[in-house]
Amino acid sequence: MTVVPLAPAIAAKEAREWWERLGRRSITADELLAFREWRKRPENAEAYERLVKR
């Protein structure tokens, strides 16, 4: 299976959405697993790290 890289703007938008979702008081195990899967893509991991470093 070939993985097509996401555009940086899409990865950044999704990173912001994850940042907000993970910042809630409660998060389901399914959401956490989905985040881990999403973060496996290098461009997503990089976009999320940029948010964390702010």
N, C-alpha and C positions, 0 to 999 in steps of 0.2 A: 504494500500500500504506500503510495506516495503522499507525503504531507506537503501541501502548498502553504508557503509562509503567508501569514496575515500581514496586511498593511499595518505599518506602525500606528496609524491613527486608530485602527480597530483594536489593536492590542492595548493601547493606552486607554481607550474607552472601557474595554472589558476589565482592565486592571482597576480603574476607578470604581466600577460596579462591584468587583470583588472586595475592594478595600471597605466600601460602605457595608456590604453584606457581612463581612467578617468582623466589623466593628460593633455589630449588634450584641446585645447581652446574650441572646441565645442563638445557636446555630445548630442545625441538624447534622447528624453523621453523614447523611447523603450529600448535604451541601459541602461539607468538608472534603469528602471524597471527590466531588465534582471539581472543587478548587484544586486539589492535588493533581487531578487529570489535566485540567486546564493549564496549570503551571508547568507541565512537562514540555510544552512547546517553548523553545528558547526565547522567541520574541515575547511571549506572554510573561515568562519569568523575568526578563529584562524590564519590561514595562512595569511590572509589580515592584521590582526592586527600586526603580526610580521613584515610585510613590513612597516607599518605606523610607528612603533616604532624605526626603524633604523635611 
